[in-house]
């Protein structure tokens, strides 16, 4: 996987931090910290297609595209904000309304928000993420958007040594200061992040990461999207909600599930931090993202991603998807 230094990176993870709206608990560095989540309060009247227009940003991302698909499947009025309409059309299908624009162009954001009541805010991770999402939040305020659902990260915290966590913490602060009614979703480590390792696994039969024996709660992006759809279409209490899967897995266990799904032997190969930096740089990752990954796995090894919440189950009334199921669904990506 190669990326230029200015290219946003779509690896998602949660590391919980301080967000005033979510009334977060504090703890020592390296320990898991989760928000005191408000009870999920549902309106007895369910929003339907004719109730309001929903704008989905980040609509071709792993979560955003699933949000669009699930909203469309419900018959909701949904509009997808995209930069490349041809790519979006191929991904989302012919029945989805596309509006072309760019986070770097505030006028296109304002036009996309015309007639919109509810906004799903998502953006690829990158050095301009705070700037881009702040532009959308400002435009949403001007457009009198009535509800915002922000896709954040479970370790979001202003001042975090993890750049992605810091950026999301700053955006959460901007959301709060805007006064917009908002719900913050803080998903943990996405199962789909493993797809970044797929080419190497196919080639070598080895899953490499500086993970040690760390346990990590992973979540399928489809489940994150399902939670977002509920947040977008039902009346729920605002605040920050951490989304996790229902199992804690090590990378060694992940390699085992991939082996079972593909029918080939896949082994986990641990790396120290220096080896990981060299590996990520030589595969073409930018320096900021390389350092982020190294620090992220340090957090994992310190136990920062071992706790689970029941938020997914409460929101979508089913168990979160398992990694074994994800591995079966994506076995072809890891098969030689």
C-alpha positions in Angstrom: 0.0 0.0 0.0 1.4 3.3 -1.1 0.4 6.8 0.0 1.7 10.3 -0.6 2.4 12.5 2.3 -0.7 14.6 1.7 -3.0 11.7 1.1 -5.6 10.9 3.8 -5.4 7.5 5.3 -8.5 5.5 6.0 -7.4 3.3 9.0 -9.9 3.7 11.8 -9.4 3.0 15.5 -10.8 4.1 18.7 -8.9 5.3 21.7 -11.1 6.9 24.2 -10.3 10.3 25.6 -11.8 13.5 27.0 -14.9 14.9 25.3 -17.0 17.3 27.3 -20.3 16.3 25.7 -19.7 12.6 26.5 -18.8 13.1 30.2 -15.7 10.9 29.9 -13.9 9.2 32.7 -10.2 10.0 33.2 -7.5 7.4 33.8 -3.8 6.9 33.6 -2.1 6.9 30.3 -2.2 3.5 28.7 -5.3 2.3 30.6 -8.7 1.9 28.9 -11.0 4.9 29.3 -14.6 4.9 28.2 -17.4 7.5 28.4 -20.2 7.4 30.8 -22.8 6.8 28.1 -26.3 8.1 28.5 -29.2 5.7 28.3 -30.3 5.1 24.7 -33.6 6.9 24.5 -35.7 6.1 21.5 -38.6 8.0 20.0 -41.7 5.7 19.5 -42.2 7.3 16.1 -39.6 6.0 13.6 -38.2 8.4 11.0 -39.0 7.2 7.4 -38.2 8.2 3.9 -40.4 11.3 3.8 -39.4 12.7 7.2 -36.1 14.4 6.4 -33.1 14.6 4.0 -29.9 13.0 5.2 -26.5 14.0 3.8 -23.7 11.5 4.2 -20.1 12.8 3.9 -17.3 10.3 3.5 -19.8 8.4 1.4 -17.2 6.2 -0.3 -15.4 5.2 2.9 -15.8 1.8 4.6 -18.5 3.2 7.0 -19.9 6.0 4.9 -20.7 3.7 1.9 -22.4 1.2 4.2 -24.4 4.0 5.8 -25.6 5.1 2.3 -26.5 1.5 1.4 -28.4 0.8 4.6 -30.3 4.1 4.5 -31.3 3.5 0.9 -32.4 0.0 1.9 -34.8 1.6 4.4 -36.2 3.9 1.8 -34.7 7.0 3.5 -34.1 10.2 1.6 -30.3 10.2 1.4 -27.8 12.3 -0.5 -24.1 11.2 -0.8 -21.4 13.9 -0.8 -18.6 12.7 -3.1 -15.6 14.1 -4.8 -15.4 11.5 -7.6 -19.0 10.8 -8.9 -17.9 8.1 -11.3 -16.2 6.1 -8.6 -19.1 6.7 -6.2 -21.6 5.6 -8.8 -19.8 2.4 -9.3 -19.6 1.8 -5.6 -23.1 3.0 -4.5 -25.2 2.2 -7.5 -27.5 4.1 -9.8 -30.3 4.8 -7.3 -28.4 6.9 -4.8 -28.5 10.7 -5.2 -24.9 12.1 -5.5 -23.8 15.6 -4.9 -20.3 16.5 -6.1 -18.1 18.6 -3.9 -14.9 18.8 -1.9 -14.2 19.5 1.8 -11.6 22.1 0.6 -14.4 24.0 -1.2 -16.8 25.5 1.4 -19.3 26.6 -1.3 -19.7 23.0 -2.5 -20.4 21.9 1.1 -23.0 24.6 1.5 -24.7 23.6 -1.7 -24.8 20.0 -0.7 -26.5 21.0 2.6 -29.4 22.7 1.0 -32.6 21.2 2.3 -30.7 18.8 4.6 -32.0 18.1 8.1 -29.6 15.5 9.3 -25.9 15.1 8.6 -23.5 12.2 8.9 -20.0 13.6 9.3 -17.0 11.4 8.3 -13.7 12.2 6.7 -10.6 10.2 5.9 -7.8 10.6 8.4 -5.2 13.1 7.4 -3.4 16.3 8.4 -6.2 18.5 7.1 -9.0 16.5 8.8 -9.8 19.1 11.4 -9.9 21.8 8.8 -12.2 19.8 6.5 -14.6 18.7 9.2 -14.7 22.2 10.7 -15.8 23.5 7.3 -18.7 21.1 7.2 -19.7 21.9 10.8 -19.7 25.6 10.1 -21.8 25.1 7.0 -24.2 22.8 8.8 -24.7 25.5 11.4 -25.4 28.1 8.7 -27.8 25.6 7.0 -29.8 25.0 10.2 -29.1 21.3 10.2 -31.1 19.8 13.0 -29.0 16.8 13.9 -25.4 15.7 13.3 -23.9 12.3 13.8 -20.1 12.5 13.9 -17.9 9.4 13.1 -15.0 9.8 15.6 -12.6 7.3 17.2 -12.7 5.6 20.5 -9.4 7.1 21.7 -10.3 10.7 20.7 -8.7 13.2 23.0 -7.4 16.7 22.5 -3.6 16.6 23.0 -3.3 12.9 22.5 0.1 11.7 21.3 -1.9 9.8 18.6 -2.4 12.3 15.9 -5.7 10.8 14.7 -7.0 10.7 18.2 -6.0 14.3 18.7 -7.6 15.4 15.4 -10.9 13.7 16.3 -10.8 15.1 19.8 -10.5 18.6 18.4 -13.3 18.0 15.9 -15.5 16.8 18.8 -14.8 20.0 20.6 -15.8 22.0 17.5 -19.0 20.0 17.3 -19.8 20.8 20.9 -19.0 24.5 20.6 -21.2 24.7 17.5 -24.3 24.0 19.6 -25.7 21.5 17.0 -27.6 18.6 18.4 -25.1 15.8 18.0 -24.3 12.2 18.6 -20.7 11.1 18.5 -19.9 7.6 17.5 -16.5 6.3 18.7 -15.8 2.9 17.0 -12.8 0.8 18.0 -10.4 -0.9 15.6 -12.0 -1.8 12.3 -11.8 -5.4 11.2 -11.4 -3.9 7.7 -8.0 -2.5 8.7 -6.7 -6.0 8.2 -7.3 -5.7 4.5 -4.3 -3.4 4.4 -2.2 -6.5 5.2 -4.0 -8.7 2.6 -1.4 -8.4 -0.2 1.5 -9.3 2.0 -0.5 -12.2 3.5 -1.3 -13.5 0.0 2.3 -13.2 -1.0 4.1 -14.6 2.1 1.5 -16.2 4.3 2.5 -13.9 7.1 0.5 -11.3 9.1 3.0 -8.7 10.4 2.3 -6.1 13.1 4.0 -4.8 16.2 1.1 -6.2 18.3 2.8 -8.6 20.6 0.1 -10.6 22.4 -2.2 -7.5 22.8 -5.9 -8.1 23.0 -7.9 -5.8 20.7 -11.7 -5.3 20.5 -12.4 -5.1 16.8 -15.6 -4.1 15.0 -17.0 -4.6 11.6 -17.6 -1.3 9.7 -21.0 -2.7 8.7 -22.0 -2.7 12.4 -20.7 0.9 12.8 -22.8 1.9 9.9 -25.9 0.2 11.3 -25.4 2.1 14.5 -25.0 5.3 12.5 -28.3 4.6 10.7 -30.1 4.3 14.0 -28.6 7.5 15.2 -29.6 9.3 12.0 -33.2 8.1 11.9 -34.3 7.8 15.5 -34.5 10.2 18.4 -31.6 9.2 20.7 -29.9 11.0 23.5 -26.9 13.1 22.4 -23.4 12.3 23.7 -20.5 10.1 22.9 -20.9 6.3 22.4 -18.1 3.8 22.2 -18.7 1.0 19.7 -16.9 -2.3 20.0 -17.3 -5.8 18.9 -18.1 -8.7 21.3 -14.7 -10.3 21.4 -11.1 -9.4 22.3 -8.6 -10.9 19.9 -4.8 -11.0 19.5 -3.1 -10.8 16.1 -2.1 -14.4 16.6 -5.8 -15.4 17.0 -6.6 -13.3 13.9 -4.0 -15.2 11.9 -5.7 -18.4 13.1 -9.2 -17.2 11.9 -7.7 -16.2 8.6 -6.1 -19.6 8.2 -9.4 -21.3 8.8 -11.2 -19.0 6.4 -8.7 -19.4 3.6 -7.7 -23.0 4.1 -4.0 -22.0 4.1 -1.5 -21.6 6.9 -1.2 -17.9 7.9 1.2 -17.1 10.7 1.5 -14.0 12.8 5.0 -12.3 12.8 5.6 -9.8 15.6 7.8 -6.7 15.1 9.5 -4.3 17.5 8.9 -0.6 17.0 12.0 0.0 14.9 11.2 -2.9 12.6 7.6 -1.6 12.3 8.8 1.9 11.3 11.1 0.5 8.7 8.3 -1.8 7.4 5.7 0.9 7.1 8.0 3.4 5.5 9.2 0.9 2.9 5.7 0.0 2.0 5.1 3.7 1.1 3.2 5.0 4.2 3.8 8.7 5.0 5.8 9.5 8.1 2.9 10.9 10.1 0.9 7.7 9.6 3.9 5.4 10.3 4.4 7.1 13.7 0.7 7.0 14.4 0.7 3.2 13.8 3.7 2.6 16.0 2.2 4.6 18.8 -1.2 3.0 18.4 0.2 -0.5 18.7 2.1 0.7 21.8 -1.3 1.6 23.3 -2.7 -1.7 22.3 0.2 -3.6 24.0 -0.5 -1.5 27.1 -4.1 -2.8 27.2 -5.9 0.3 25.8 -8.3 -1.7 23.6 -9.4 -4.6 25.7 -12.7 -3.3 27.2 -16.0 -3.9 25.4 -19.3 -2.0 25.5 -22.8 -3.2 24.8 -23.7 -0.1 22.8 -23.9 -1.9 19.4 -26.3 -4.5 20.8 -28.4 -1.8 22.4 -28.6 0.2 19.2 -29.2 -2.5 16.5 -30.8 -5.2 18.6 -28.4 -8.0 17.6 -24.9 -9.2 18.5 -22.0 -7.5 16.8 -20.5 -9.4 13.8 -17.6 -11.7 14.7 -14.1 -11.6 13.2 -14.5 -15.2 12.1 -17.4 -14.2 9.9 -15.5 -11.2 8.6 -12.6 -13.5 7.7 -14.9 -15.8 5.8 -16.5 -13.0 3.9 -13.1 -11.6 2.9 -11.2 -14.9 2.5 -10.5 -14.2 -1.2 -8.5 -11.1 -0.3 -6.1 -13.2 1.8 -5.9 -16.2 -0.4 -2.9 -16.9 -2.7 
